Amino acid sequence: RARRPYVPAGELRLHMDLYIATMGLAWLMESPARIRSCLPSAAIVIGPRDPLIRDSETARGFLGIFTAFFYLWRTHDFGRSLDRMLERLAPGVAPRTVITPAKG
């Protein structure tokens, strides 16, 4: 019987954190152009419950993705995960400057 590969939970969490941070930031950089292309009137939206958002499945999808990403940004220490990975790649190099998101 073949043995299954074992990935320690901490290692999986590290890689998931880095993936989520990278993809979330990529979505944030790309989102203004995407939103403008599918919802040109987005500039006049007054909040997440605005009828323009409510009536647009695409806009609601973006809002859901961003809500989940910002929740994970607030609750996971992506910066610490990045420092851990950088320490593996370049041992002894000083860690980055800590920037923490505002809690609200």
Backbone as a ProteinNet text record, in pm:
[ID]
protein_1_A
[PRIMARY]
RARRPYVPAGELRLHMDLYIATMGLAWLMESPARIRSCLPSAAIVIGPRDPLIRDSETARGFLGIFTAFFYLWRTHDFGRSLDRMLERLAPGVAPRTVITPAKG
[TERTIARY]
83.2	0	88.2	57	138.1	110.1	215.1	198.8	160.7	73.7	35	138.8	162.2	255.3	196	280.9	237.4	285.6	192.6	226.4	184.2	279.2	243	146.8	56.6	-45.3	16.8	124.2	189.8	246.7	299.1	354	242	133.4	18.3	-38.3	-47.8	-99.1	-7.2	122.7	218.4	196.3	187.8	171.2	32.9	-68.7	-202.6	-204.8	-143.9	-138.2	-69.2	42.3	115.4	35.2	-33.1	-117.2	-232.9	-301.5	-415.4	-370.1	-258.9	-208.6	-172.8	-105.3	-64.4	-185.7	-277.9	-394.8	-487.4	-501.9	-586.1	-532.1	-401.4	-340.7	-352.3	-338	-353.5	-496.3	-595.1	-734.5	-755.3	-697.5	-714	-654.4	-540.2	-477.1	-556.6	-617	-689.3	-835.1	-889	-1033	-1088	-1022.1	-1083.8	-1119.1	-1029.4	-1056	-1167.4	-1166.6	-1271.9	-1408.3	-1412.4	-1540	-1592	-1503.8	-1546	-1599.6	-1540	-1584.2	-1720.3	-1751.4	-1879	-1985.8	-1946.8	-2042.4	-1994.4	-2011.8	-1960.7	-2014.7	-2132.6	-2191	-2141.7	-2040.4	-1990.2	-1941.4	-1901.7	-1849.3	-1953.6	-2081.4	-2185.2	-2244.9	-2190.7	-2238.2	-2205.2	-2300.9	-2279.3	-2244.4	-2250.1	-2215	-2246	-2212.9	-2229.4	-2375.1	-2469.3	-2611	-2682.7	-2605.4	-2660.3	-2732.3	-2845.1	-2916.9	-2831.2	-2736.4	-2649.4	-2567.6	-2524.2	-2450.6	-2548.3	-2659.6	-2759.5	-2804.9	-2819.6	-2872.3	-2766	-2639.5	-2532.2	-2464.8	-2484.2	-2422	-2269.6	-2215	-2069.9	-2019.7	-2088.9	-2047.9	-2058.6	-2164.7	-2177.9	-2066.2	-2025.5	-1914.9	-1785	-1755.4	-1636.1	-1642	-1756.8	-1772.3	-1746.9	-1797.7	-1775.5	-1628.6	-1561.1	-1417.9	-1339.1	-1368.3	-1294.7	-1324.9	-1448.9	-1484.5	-1406.3	-1401.5	-1326.3	-1176.7	-1123.4	-980.6	-946.2	-1024.8	-994.3	-1011.8	-1106.3	-1120.4	-993.3	-945.5	-823.2	-701.7	-697.1	-586.7	-584.2	-702	-711.3	-681.5	-718.5	-707.6	-584	-520.4	-397.3	-282.3	-168.9	-52.2	27.3	-19.6	46.8	191.4	217	353.4	446.2	397.8	478.7	504.1	402.9	421.1	526.8	522	622.1	761.1	772.7	902.4	955.1	867.4	910.1	964.8	894	940.2	1070.1	1079.8	1202.8	1321.2	1297.9	1405.6	1457.5	1368.4	1411.8	1496	1453.8	1521	1650.4	1656.1	1774.5	1799.1	1853	1873.8	1961	1919.8	1997.9	1969.4	1891.1	1855.8	1749.3	1763.9	1670.7	1527.5	1429.5	1290	1242.7	1138	1079.6	1024.2	994.5	929.5	785.5	741.4	607.5	504.9	407.3	293.2	168.6	93.1	-27.9	-150.5	-253.3	-374.9	-447.6	-515.3	-593.3	-710.1	-736.8	-850.3	-969.7	-1080.8	-1198	-1321.3
-118	0	125	218.7	340	434.9	501.1	599.4	732.8	801.6	935.7	1036.7	1140.3	1244	1317.3	1356.3	1427.8	1571.6	1664.4	1807	1857.2	1901	1951.2	2069.8	2079.1	2185	2324.2	2346.8	2477.7	2513.7	2414.1	2436.5	2469	2396.7	2422.8	2562	2599.9	2732.7	2842.9	2822.6	2920.7	2942.5	2834.4	2846.4	2902.7	2865.1	2920.5	3070.5	3112.7	3255.7	3334.6	3282.5	3353	3355.5	3246.7	3241.8	3341.3	3341	3431.5	3577.3	3608.9	3747.2	3788.7	3702.8	3734.6	3751.5	3657.2	3664.5	3779.1	3802.7	3913.6	4047.9	4066.1	4191.2	4203.9	4093.6	4097.9	4139	4084.3	4122.4	4270.6	4319.7	4461.5	4551.8	4515.1	4597.9	4595.9	4483.4	4468.2	4514.3	4520	4540.8	4672.9	4787.1	4909.7	4899	4845.9	4831.8	4731.2	4621.5	4520.7	4575.9	4645.6	4699.9	4804.7	4892.2	4994	4930	4819.4	4757	4688.8	4634.5	4564.2	4648.2	4754.5	4839.6	4984.2	5047.8	5183.6	5285.4	5262.2	5357.4	5335.2	5252.4	5221.4	5345.3	5448.4	5569.4	5638.8	5613.9	5681.7	5592.9	5473	5382.7	5443.1	5437.2	5499.4	5400	5271.3	5172.4	5032.5	4931.2	4792	4749.6	4824.4	4789.1	4875.4	4952	5035.8	4947	4993.4	4913.6	4873.5	4955.8	4917.9	4792.7	4781	4661.7	4545.2	4570.4	4464.9	4400.6	4481.1	4431.9	4377.6	4382.2	4334	4212.6	4097.6	3976	3987.3	4051.4	4070.9	4157.1	4266.8	4355.8	4284.3	4208.3	4132.8	4030.3	3970.4	3874.8	3940.9	4058.6	4133.2	4168.3	4215.6	4253.9	4134.4	4017.8	3896.9	3859.2	3866.6	3834	3931.1	4060.7	4159.7	4148.2	4119.7	4102.8	3987.6	3875.2	3758.9	3790.1	3856.4	3888.7	3981.6	4086.7	4180.6	4116.4	4023.2	3949.7	3868.9	3797.2	3718.2	3807.6	3922.6	4017	4061.9	4083.8	4131.6	4020.6	3896.4	3789.5	3701.3	3702.7	3625.9	3725.3	3685.5	3773.3	3740	3793.4	3765.1	3814.1	3923.7	3975	3876.8	3814.4	3714	3593.6	3554.6	3442.9	3477.4	3600	3643.3	3642.7	3692	3690.8	3548.5	3455.2	3315.5	3259.7	3287.7	3236.2	3304.2	3434.7	3505.7	3457	3424.2	3372.6	3239.5	3158.2	3032.4	3058.2	3158.7	3186.1	3264	3351	3434.5	3443.3	3336.9	3336	3452.6	3512.6	3619.2	3757.7	3768.1	3900.2	3959.6	4088.1	4153.5	4145.4	4120.2	4115.8	4252.8	4253	4377.1	4462.7	4585.9	4675.3	4629.8	4622.1	4572.7	4681.8	4646.9	4736.7	4653.9	4697	4623.1	4702.8	4633.4	4704.4	4758.9	4869.5	4927.8	4836.9	4821	4739	4830.6	4788.7	4875.3	4806.2
0	0	0	-86	-97.1	18.7	64.5	171.9	111.4	178.9	135.3	183.8	102.7	149.7	269.9	361.1	481.4	474	491.9	496.6	634.4	716.1	848.9	838.2	932.6	929.7	924.5	998.2	998.2	862	792.9	658.3	559.3	569.5	483.3	509.6	635.3	671.3	616.1	625.9	573.5	424	349.3	204.7	168.1	242.3	217	245.7	356.1	387.9	276.7	228.4	122.6	-7.1	-36.7	-157.6	-146.4	-32.7	-12.8	-20.6	43.2	40.5	-101.6	-174.3	-311.5	-402.5	-398.5	-486.7	-446.8	-317.2	-272.2	-319	-307.5	-354.7	-506.8	-577.2	-723.3	-760.8	-690.1	-714.8	-686.3	-578.2	-545.1	-651.9	-706.7	-809.3	-939.7	-970.5	-1096.1	-1086.1	-966	-949.7	-1003.4	-989.9	-1042.8	-1191.2	-1271.8	-1415	-1440.2	-1368.1	-1385.8	-1346	-1234.2	-1187.7	-1285.6	-1332.3	-1430.5	-1557.7	-1599.9	-1724.6	-1710.9	-1593.7	-1578.7	-1509.9	-1443.2	-1372.5	-1381	-1498.2	-1518.1	-1417.7	-1363.1	-1268.7	-1125.2	-1105.9	-971.4	-896.9	-969.6	-904.9	-818.3	-843.3	-765.2	-655.4	-638.8	-533.7	-398.2	-304.6	-173.6	-63.7	-92.4	8.1	-40.4	41	-2.4	-20.7	34.8	20.1	-83.8	-157.5	-263.8	-366.2	-421.9	-521.9	-642.2	-681.5	-793.3	-760.2	-636.6	-592.6	-579.3	-513.9	-490.8	-621.5	-725.9	-853.1	-948.3	-909	-995.5	-931.9	-994.8	-942.7	-942.9	-1046.3	-1055.2	-939.8	-913	-803.4	-669.1	-649.3	-524	-509.5	-621.9	-617.7	-575.4	-634.3	-594.1	-446.3	-401.8	-261.4	-170	-208.4	-128.4	-120.8	-235.5	-239.1	-151.3	-164.4	-86	62.8	96.9	237.8	298.9	228.7	278.3	287.5	184.9	185.9	301.7	320.3	428.6	565.5	579.3	705	731.9	630.2	647.9	671	604.6	625.1	771.7	828.1	965.7	1066.6	1035.1	1133.8	1119.3	1002.9	982	974.3	1023.1	1017.2	891.6	777	650.4	651.2	719.1	727.6	796.9	903.4	973.9	883.6	807	713.6	609.4	559.2	462.7	525.8	647.6	716.7	732.3	767.2	784.1	653	543.8	415.2	373.3	392.5	356.6	439.1	564.2	649.3	594.2	539.8	478.4	353.6	276.1	148.9	166.8	267.3	290.3	440.7	500.7	646.2	692.3	801.9	861.6	807.6	703.4	650.2	741.4	771.8	864	810.5	898.6	854.3	808.6	733.4	680.9	793.2	763.5	858.7	878	1002.3	1031.4	1004.8	920	893.4	921	1018.5	1052.9	1010.9	961.5	921.4	1043.7	1024.5	1134.1	1167.4	1295.2	1338	1355.2	1300	1305.2	1325.7
[MASK]
++++++++++++++++++++++++++++++++++++++++++++++++++++++++++++++++++++++++++++++++++++++++++++++++++++++++

